[in-house]
Each structure stands twice: as structure tokens, then as C-alpha cells.
Amino acid sequence: MKIEANSQVFTLKDREPLAKTILNLLHASGRSPGQSPPAVFGKNDFARLWEQLNDGYRGMLYEISKRPVAGINQKELQDLLKIEWEKMRGLSNGIARICARLGIEKPFRTEGYNEFTRVYRMDKDTAATVQKRMADKKSRSR
């Protein structure tokens, strides 16, 4: 059995207990091989989060949502938002604190160590929701 996660490939013998456990979990979840994981948010969770966010947080989520699968490099994101790494760190940590207070998952994931290697990613469903919210906001402001 081969398992691919975060660009790493793990190989297990099919008869190993761990391989059997993984297969049992996949079958129990009702997902088929190659199927993406469920969306991070329920609609109500996202609505609750969105109400708590100011324009800085929303702008960050919007830029991440433009390239959800490929992700966006932190340095590039900072340049788009016209902010330095300290402000970027504040936005990222701020969203994490708000999500923790609300008891929900963050709307994005990060990989990497510093501003040049860190990449922000978002599930497609979440990205579509962010795009819709921003479009609704723009249409109301006209």
C-alpha cells in the first residue's frame, strides 16, 4: 500500500496491522480512493467566523482563495497585501485565535518554515465560499 501525504510517499505491506487500520478507517468514512477530504467548514461555522473578521483578515483569506490547491507563498502573499512579515504573522495568528475561540478549524493550512518557504493552502469548498462572500460584499458596496 502506498500513502501519499504532504508530498511524501509512504509504503506499507498490505498485511501490516497499520495498513489494515488505515483501510478500515477509509472504508468507515465512506470515502473512495482519491476522493478529497470533506470541507473544513460547515456553512454556519464559516458564517460565524466571517462575522468576526475585519478587512485585513478577509483580504488575506481572499488572496489565499485565489490559488487554493497550489497555494500561495508567504512572501508573495505579503507583497499582494502590501504588508511585512510581522503583520502577516499577526493576521495568521489572529485567525487562529478567533477560530480557537469559536471552536472551529482554521480556513487554511500552512506548510514551511519561514516567509520564503511557507505556503498557505485552502480547501476548494472554503475558497469558493470566501470568493462568494467577497463578491457579495463588493456588490453591496456599490
C-alpha positions in Angstrom: 0.0 0.0 0.0 1.3 3.5 -0.9 0.1 6.5 1.1 0.7 10.0 -0.2 0.5 12.8 2.3 2.0 16.3 2.1 4.1 15.4 -1.0 5.6 12.4 0.9 5.0 8.8 -0.1 4.9 6.0 2.5 4.9 2.3 1.6 3.4 -0.3 3.8 2.9 -4.0 3.3 -0.8 -4.8 2.8 -0.8 -7.3 5.7 0.7 -4.9 8.3 -1.7 -4.0 11.1 -1.3 -0.3 10.3 -2.2 -0.8 6.7 -5.3 -2.7 7.7 -6.3 0.0 10.2 -5.9 2.7 7.5 -8.1 0.8 5.1 -10.7 0.2 7.8 -10.8 3.9 8.6 -11.2 4.8 4.9 -14.0 2.3 4.4 -15.7 3.5 7.6 -15.6 7.1 6.4 -17.4 6.2 3.2 -14.7 7.8 1.1 -13.3 6.2 -2.0 -9.6 6.2 -3.0 -8.5 9.6 -4.5 -11.5 11.4 -3.0 -10.6 14.6 -1.3 -11.4 15.1 2.4 -14.6 16.8 3.4 -14.7 20.6 3.6 -13.2 22.2 6.7 -16.3 24.3 7.5 -20.0 23.8 7.7 -21.8 26.8 6.4 -22.8 28.0 9.9 -19.2 27.7 11.1 -17.9 29.9 8.2 -20.7 32.4 8.7 -19.7 32.7 12.4 -16.1 33.1 11.5 -16.7 35.7 8.8 -18.6 37.9 11.2 -15.6 38.1 13.5 -13.1 39.1 10.7 -12.0 42.6 9.8 -11.0 43.6 6.3 -7.3 42.7 6.9 -8.2 39.1 7.7 -10.8 38.9 4.9 -8.2 40.2 2.4 -5.7 37.6 3.5 -8.3 34.8 3.0 -9.4 36.2 -0.3 -5.8 36.2 -1.7 -5.3 32.6 -0.5 -8.6 31.5 -2.0 -7.4 32.6 -5.5 -5.0 29.6 -5.6 -6.3 27.1 -3.0 -4.8 23.9 -4.3 -1.4 25.1 -5.5 -1.2 27.5 -2.5 0.5 30.9 -2.3 4.0 31.6 -0.9 4.0 33.8 2.1 6.4 36.3 0.6 4.1 36.6 -2.5 1.1 36.9 -0.2 2.8 39.7 1.8 3.5 41.5 -1.4 -0.1 41.3 -2.6 -1.4 42.5 0.8 1.4 45.2 0.9 2.5 44.1 4.5 5.7 43.0 6.2 6.2 39.6 7.8 5.3 40.8 11.3 1.8 41.9 10.1 1.4 38.7 8.2 2.2 36.7 11.3 -0.3 38.8 13.2 -3.0 38.1 10.6 -2.3 34.3 10.6 -2.1 34.1 14.4 -5.2 36.3 14.8 -7.3 34.0 12.6 -6.0 31.0 14.6 -7.0 32.6 17.9 -10.5 33.6 16.6 -11.0 30.0 15.3 -9.9 28.5 18.6 -12.3 30.8 20.5 -15.2 29.7 18.2 -14.1 26.1 18.3 -13.7 25.7 14.6 -10.8 24.7 12.2 -8.7 27.4 10.5 -9.8 28.1 7.0 -6.3 27.4 5.6 -3.2 25.3 6.2 0.4 26.3 6.2 3.5 24.3 5.2 7.1 25.5 5.5 9.2 27.3 8.0 9.8 31.0 7.0 8.4 33.7 4.8 10.3 32.3 1.7 9.3 28.6 2.2 5.9 28.9 3.9 2.9 28.2 1.6 -0.8 28.9 2.5 -3.4 26.4 1.1 -7.2 26.3 1.4 -9.7 23.6 0.5 -11.6 24.3 -2.7 -15.0 24.5 -1.0 -13.7 27.0 1.5 -12.1 29.0 -1.3 -15.4 29.1 -3.2 -17.1 30.4 -0.1 -14.6 33.1 0.5 -14.8 34.2 -3.2 -18.6 34.3 -2.9 -18.5 36.3 0.3 -16.1 38.8 -1.2 -18.2 39.1 -4.3 -21.3 39.7 -2.2 -19.5 42.4 -0.2 -18.4 44.2 -3.4 -21.9 44.1 -4.9 -23.4 45.5 -1.7 -20.9 48.3 -1.5 -21.8 49.7 -5.0 
